[in-house]
Amino acid sequence: MEEYNDSYIENNKFQAPFLLAASFQALIKFQGRSINNGVLFWQFSPQVKAKLLIDQFKTKTEPHIPAKDLFEAIETWWQEITEMKDRGIKNGSY
């Protein structure tokens, strides 16, 4: 996890999909993705809300994220990881 200005950068395989699913419910804004040294990062804002959502996730408290949204976010995470690895293998850099 890294933080810049009002953004929250996440790469945890549980927390990043949770935040993406929260963005489907307009609880937070997904700002994009980046890859640094072969590691996928997703960026969200505002930072304070992202931290609150992660705390709620860890303590199993509100908000309720629909299961379908969470499963779609998890699938998106793993698709991006797979695509990133495939590109690295094809380019000989992985």
Phi, psi and omega in degrees: 000137176224158180229137176223124178049241180258021180253155177235122182254128185229141175227006178291131186293348176258316185285321180299311177297325178298315179295322177297317178298322177296327178292331176297333180264008180062029177274343182202163180252128173277123184258346179142188183225160174209160177237127180229117182054041178077012180246131179276131177236141173245143184245135182228159174210157356284156184301316182300317180293320179299315179297319178297315180297319178296318177299317178295322178297313182294328182263002178058042176249182180306155012271159175277124176254124179304139182305319181300318178296318180295316179295322177295320180293319177297316179299318178299315179304308184290328175297317180293322177298313180298314179299320180297315180294317179300316179296321179294319179294315181295326180274357180075014183256005181247000000 
